[in-house]
């Protein structure tokens, strides 16, 4: 079942998972807004859309998300890079995008959030697929063990 987007917010009747319900219940929070951005990006990809105006609208909504937490900033940066490259039909990164993507990909996922894994995949796909981001170097993981 696809979630429908209405004015930048997700339609509450379209969710089926606990995580989706949590994000929906928090649509006015930074996490809820990021969930909405991710859903809009997913729908853009699923519908194989080539609409620069719609993509710009999603980009503006992504930029409007506040929050200074590292994982929120990582998600916003990753979304922006994805929208400016792959979703726009561009499969090369400029030097700033390479730097930003590598910086996210090289973080501990427990602190940097889910964007860390997304950045690793995109970096390996578009830049250098020989880099193995060493999870053992994640100091926060060592503290948990």
C-alpha atoms as a printed R data frame, in Angstrom:
    type eleno elety resid chain resno      x      y       z
1   ATOM     1    CA   UNK     A     1  0.000  0.000   0.000
2   ATOM     2    CA   UNK     A     2  1.424  3.364  -0.973
3   ATOM     3    CA   UNK     A     3  1.215  6.339   1.335
4   ATOM     4    CA   UNK     A     4 -0.242  9.427  -0.277
5   ATOM     5    CA   UNK     A     5  1.313 12.842   0.143
6   ATOM     6    CA   UNK     A     6 -0.927 15.805   0.814
7   ATOM     7    CA   UNK     A     7  0.731 19.203   0.997
8   ATOM     8    CA   UNK     A     8  4.005 17.791   2.291
9   ATOM     9    CA   UNK     A     9  2.336 15.592   4.911
10  ATOM    10    CA   UNK     A    10  1.567 11.908   4.770
11  ATOM    11    CA   UNK     A    11 -2.010 10.644   4.671
12  ATOM    12    CA   UNK     A    12 -2.585  8.882   8.022
13  ATOM    13    CA   UNK     A    13 -4.933  6.259   6.567
14  ATOM    14    CA   UNK     A    14 -2.195  4.792   4.385
15  ATOM    15    CA   UNK     A    15  0.205  3.503   7.032
16  ATOM    16    CA   UNK     A    16  0.501 -0.104   8.071
17  ATOM    17    CA   UNK     A    17  3.649 -0.430  10.169
18  ATOM    18    CA   UNK     A    18  4.431  0.670  13.688
19  ATOM    19    CA   UNK     A    19  7.381  2.720  12.474
20  ATOM    20    CA   UNK     A    20  5.247  4.472   9.878
21  ATOM    21    CA   UNK     A    21  2.612  5.146  12.532
22  ATOM    22    CA   UNK     A    22  5.252  6.588  14.852
23  ATOM    23    CA   UNK     A    23  6.562  8.896  12.131
24  ATOM    24    CA   UNK     A    24  3.035  9.927  11.254
25  ATOM    25    CA   UNK     A    25  2.181 10.718  14.865
26  ATOM    26    CA   UNK     A    26  5.166 13.019  14.868
27  ATOM    27    CA   UNK     A    27  4.661 14.779  11.519
28  ATOM    28    CA   UNK     A    28  5.299 18.162  13.075
29  ATOM    29    CA   UNK     A    29  8.659 17.079  14.468
30  ATOM    30    CA   UNK     A    30 11.941 17.001  12.592
31  ATOM    31    CA   UNK     A    31 11.821 13.189  12.469
32  ATOM    32    CA   UNK     A    32  8.289 13.210  11.140
33  ATOM    33    CA   UNK     A    33  9.209 15.728   8.458
34  ATOM    34    CA   UNK     A    34 12.226 13.644   7.426
35  ATOM    35    CA   UNK     A    35  9.973 10.580   7.216
36  ATOM    36    CA   UNK     A    36  7.698 12.572   4.928
37  ATOM    37    CA   UNK     A    37 10.642 13.621   2.739
38  ATOM    38    CA   UNK     A    38 11.808 10.004   2.482
39  ATOM    39    CA   UNK     A    39  8.301  8.903   1.531
40  ATOM    40    CA   UNK     A    40  8.069 11.586  -1.143
41  ATOM    41    CA   UNK     A    41 11.464 10.544  -2.545
42  ATOM    42    CA   UNK     A    42 10.335  6.915  -2.537
43  ATOM    43    CA   UNK     A    43  7.156  7.807  -4.407
44  ATOM    44    CA   UNK     A    44  9.141  9.891  -6.896
45  ATOM    45    CA   UNK     A    45 11.356  6.875  -7.600
46  ATOM    46    CA   UNK     A    46  8.486  4.348  -7.620
47  ATOM    47    CA   UNK     A    47  6.481  6.371 -10.117
48  ATOM    48    CA   UNK     A    48  9.602  6.808 -12.264
49  ATOM    49    CA   UNK     A    49  8.810 10.500 -12.281
50  ATOM    50    CA   UNK     A    50 10.825 13.017 -14.243
51  ATOM    51    CA   UNK     A    51  9.309 16.224 -12.934
52  ATOM    52    CA   UNK     A    52 11.868 18.897 -11.959
53  ATOM    53    CA   UNK     A    53  9.146 21.027 -10.336
54  ATOM    54    CA   UNK     A    54  8.053 18.185  -8.055
55  ATOM    55    CA   UNK     A    55 11.666 17.354  -7.247
56  ATOM    56    CA   UNK     A    56 12.319 21.005  -6.369
57  ATOM    57    CA   UNK     A    57  9.280 20.966  -4.077
58  ATOM    58    CA   UNK     A    58 10.589 17.891  -2.262
59  ATOM    59    CA   UNK     A    59 14.010 19.536  -2.057
60  ATOM    60    CA   UNK     A    60 12.519 22.673  -0.488
61  ATOM    61    CA   UNK     A    61 10.610 20.583   2.046
62  ATOM    62    CA   UNK     A    62 13.833 18.720   2.900
63  ATOM    63    CA   UNK     A    63 15.636 22.035   3.429
64  ATOM    64    CA   UNK     A    64 12.866 23.269   5.708
65  ATOM    65    CA   UNK     A    65 13.493 20.507   8.243
66  ATOM    66    CA   UNK     A    66 15.162 21.984  11.314
67  ATOM    67    CA   UNK     A    67 17.199 20.229  13.939
68  ATOM    68    CA   UNK     A    68 20.885 20.427  14.674
69  ATOM    69    CA   UNK     A    69 21.377 16.758  15.579
70  ATOM    70    CA   UNK     A    70 24.026 14.982  13.510
71  ATOM    71    CA   UNK     A    71 21.641 12.292  12.269
72  ATOM    72    CA   UNK     A    72 19.137 14.907  11.066
73  ATOM    73    CA   UNK     A    73 21.790 16.947   9.271
74  ATOM    74    CA   UNK     A    74 23.157 13.731   7.720
75  ATOM    75    CA   UNK     A    75 19.725 12.747   6.445
76  ATOM    76    CA   UNK     A    76 19.096 16.203   4.969
77  ATOM    77    CA   UNK     A    77 22.497 16.245   3.273
78  ATOM    78    CA   UNK     A    78 22.080 12.728   1.882
79  ATOM    79    CA   UNK     A    79 18.585 13.549   0.586
80  ATOM    80    CA   UNK     A    80 19.898 16.691  -1.083
81  ATOM    81    CA   UNK     A    81 22.759 14.854  -2.785
82  ATOM    82    CA   UNK     A    82 20.397 12.106  -3.955
83  ATOM    83    CA   UNK     A    83 17.929 14.618  -5.388
84  ATOM    84    CA   UNK     A    84 20.661 16.653  -7.110
85  ATOM    85    CA   UNK     A    85 22.259 13.601  -8.681
86  ATOM    86    CA   UNK     A    86 20.561 10.256  -9.226
87  ATOM    87    CA   UNK     A    87 16.981 11.536  -9.120
88  ATOM    88    CA   UNK     A    88 17.939 14.275 -11.572
89  ATOM    89    CA   UNK     A    89 19.622 11.835 -13.942
90  ATOM    90    CA   UNK     A    90 23.137 12.917 -12.975
91  ATOM    91    CA   UNK     A    91 25.440 10.047 -12.037
92  ATOM    92    CA   UNK     A    92 28.564 12.003 -11.177
93  ATOM    93    CA   UNK     A    93 29.239 13.878  -7.975
94  ATOM    94    CA   UNK     A    94 31.011 17.194  -7.691
95  ATOM    95    CA   UNK     A    95 33.871 17.581  -5.191
96  ATOM    96    CA   UNK     A    96 31.620 19.015  -2.461
97  ATOM    97    CA   UNK     A    97 29.120 16.164  -2.816
98  ATOM    98    CA   UNK     A    98 31.944 13.602  -2.716
99  ATOM    99    CA   UNK     A    99 33.339 15.209   0.437
100 ATOM   100    CA   UNK     A   100 29.932 15.415   2.147
101 ATOM   101    CA   UNK     A   101 28.929 11.879   1.192
102 ATOM   102    CA   UNK     A   102 32.258 10.447   2.369
103 ATOM   103    CA   UNK     A   103 32.015 12.365   5.651
104 ATOM   104    CA   UNK     A   104 28.586 10.836   6.325
105 ATOM   105    CA   UNK     A   105 29.597  7.345   5.163
106 ATOM   106    CA   UNK     A   106 32.635  7.338   7.423
107 ATOM   107    CA   UNK     A   107 30.618  7.973  10.600
108 ATOM   108    CA   UNK     A   108 29.431  5.491  13.197
109 ATOM   109    CA   UNK     A   109 25.863  4.606  12.279
110 ATOM   110    CA   UNK     A   110 24.767  4.660  15.914
111 ATOM   111    CA   UNK     A   111 25.504  8.381  16.031
112 ATOM   112    CA   UNK     A   112 25.106  9.354  12.386
113 ATOM   113    CA   UNK     A   113 21.812  7.534  11.807
114 ATOM   114    CA   UNK     A   114 20.461  5.622   8.839
115 ATOM   115    CA   UNK     A   115 21.915  8.116   6.378
116 ATOM   116    CA   UNK     A   116 25.327  6.583   7.133
117 ATOM   117    CA   UNK     A   117 24.333  3.327   5.409
118 ATOM   118    CA   UNK     A   118 22.615  5.156   2.555
119 ATOM   119    CA   UNK     A   119 25.699  7.330   2.034
120 ATOM   120    CA   UNK     A   120 27.962  4.278   1.985
121 ATOM   121    CA   UNK     A   121 25.874  2.670  -0.713
122 ATOM   122    CA   UNK     A   122 25.669  5.790  -2.877
123 ATOM   123    CA   UNK     A   123 29.378  6.543  -2.410
124 ATOM   124    CA   UNK     A   124 30.348  3.001  -3.379
125 ATOM   125    CA   UNK     A   125 28.013  3.136  -6.384
126 ATOM   126    CA   UNK     A   126 29.080  6.521  -7.765
127 ATOM   127    CA   UNK     A   127 32.614  7.111  -6.493
128 ATOM   128    CA   UNK     A   128 34.631  4.126  -5.335
129 ATOM   129    CA   UNK     A   129 33.241  0.668  -4.731
130 ATOM   130    CA   UNK     A   130 36.486 -0.601  -3.211
131 ATOM   131    CA   UNK     A   131 36.102  1.276   0.058
132 ATOM   132    CA   UNK     A   132 35.045 -0.881   2.981
133 ATOM   133    CA   UNK     A   133 33.871  1.390   5.757
134 ATOM   134    CA   UNK     A   134 35.213 -0.429   8.816
135 ATOM   135    CA   UNK     A   135 32.479 -0.832  11.413
136 ATOM   136    CA   UNK     A   136 35.028 -1.964  13.983
137 ATOM   137    CA   UNK     A   137 36.385  1.595  14.045
138 ATOM   138    CA   UNK     A   138 33.117  2.840  15.452
139 ATOM   139    CA   UNK     A   139 34.083  3.870  18.977
140 ATOM   140    CA   UNK     A   140 30.472  4.038  20.134
141 ATOM   141    CA   UNK     A   141 30.062  0.340  19.213
142 ATOM   142    CA   UNK     A   142 33.116 -0.526  21.310
143 ATOM   143    CA   UNK     A   143 31.601  1.266  24.301
144 ATOM   144    CA   UNK     A   144 28.363 -0.737  23.992
145 ATOM   145    CA   UNK     A   145 30.168 -4.097  23.908
